[in-house]
């Protein structure tokens, strides 16, 4: 069985999607439609923009979504047995599996990016990658810091693969956590260059904003199960998918568990659909026995 997986923020690069735009008329139509929906020339930024231009949340999220969906919809034999997306990638996966129209998916992604940006501006917050430490140790240290002070909230945000967990929280909380986690034996505790504490309680204002938009959007039953970030479980029920999508902004991304569950349910091959190779690398660490590949046209 083949699982198609869709990357999130961080996979972007300058020039992304240019080959699709120039060689595939259906992809070009999606890029042109995206410019129209977003109200700015995202294709120009994707093809010619600097890394700094592409790093802006309101550009990054639609750009990665657009590249991933345009690629998936142009694959000659795109019949996934299951799909999953990392954070933002969950929206790409839903469109690729027919649960959302391209237009509605892009509008939600743009609203999500704007809402997250606004939430980031309310309180200074950040994230850090913790390497080579048991998940339980990381969770316990974060919980102890959060219990001591309501201002220093720190939570596990991305379970990327065994030995790689990203934490999210207030700037002082993250700094304290990095020191304590290094003392507990982490190989590295690296503060990331991100705009804020994604997948944490700091995203509550964004969650409330996005919830309204999701409730007002038409969803269809997907063509295959989608393994969602919040619970790492397969869903085809529209109401469950919507509820999990709303919860996703303040809940951790359970990527390790999602891949493990897909393998347990029969996935033997994982195809990454979108810019970069980040997910292929993570899948190899989670399920070394599985075949991995990039989506090729």
C-alpha positions, 0 to 999 in steps of 0.5 A: 500500500502507498501512503502520500505524505505532504510537508509543512512550513520549512520545506520551501525554497526559491524557485519552487514550482517553476517547472510545474508552472512551465510544463503542466497547463493544469498546474499553471491554472492552479498557480494563476488561480492562487494569485487571484484568490490571495490577492498578491503574486505568490508565483513571483515570490515562489519563483524569484523571491529570496529565502527571507521573502519565502520565510514570511508565514503568510507566503510560506504556508500558501506556497508550500500548499500550492506546490504540494497540491499542484504536484499531486493533482498532476501525477498520472497515477495518483491513487493514494491508499492513505494520506497524511500531512505534517502540520500545514501539510494536512490541508494539502493532504485533504485537498489531494484526497478530495475532502476539500476543493483547491479554492477552499483549501487555499482560502483556509491556509491563507486564513490560518497563516494570517491568524497564526501571524497575529497570534505570534504578535500577541506574545513573544514565543518560540520553538526549539528542537531537542535531539537524542532524548527520550520523549517522556523525559522531554514531556516531564521537564516541560510539564515541570517548567509550565507548572512552576509559572503560568508565564513560562508555558512549554509543551511538546509540539512536534513528534518528528521521529524517535530522538527528534522532538520540537518544543514550543512555548514562551521565550523564557520558558524555552530558554529554561527548557533548553538548559534543563534538557541539555543537563538531562542528556539531550545531544542538542537543544536548538532554538529555531528561527520561527515566528512563534510557538506553533502547536501550543496554547499560544495559538489559541486566538488563531484556533478560535479564528480558524474554527469559524472558517472551517465550520463555514467550509464545505468538506467531502468524504475523502477518497482514502483515510487521512491520518491526522496530526492530533491523534495519528488516527485514520479519519474519513468522517467529515465532522471528525476531520473538521474537529481534528483540523481545528484542534491541530493549531494548539495540539502537538503534531504526532508525526512519529505515531502517524507513520507508525500507524500507517505502517501498522495498517499496511503502508509499505511505500511513502511518497513525499508530495511537495517541496524538499525531502524532509518527510522522507528523512523522517519516515526512514528514521521512524520506519526503516523498512518502508520504501520512500520516494519523492513524487515524480512527474 
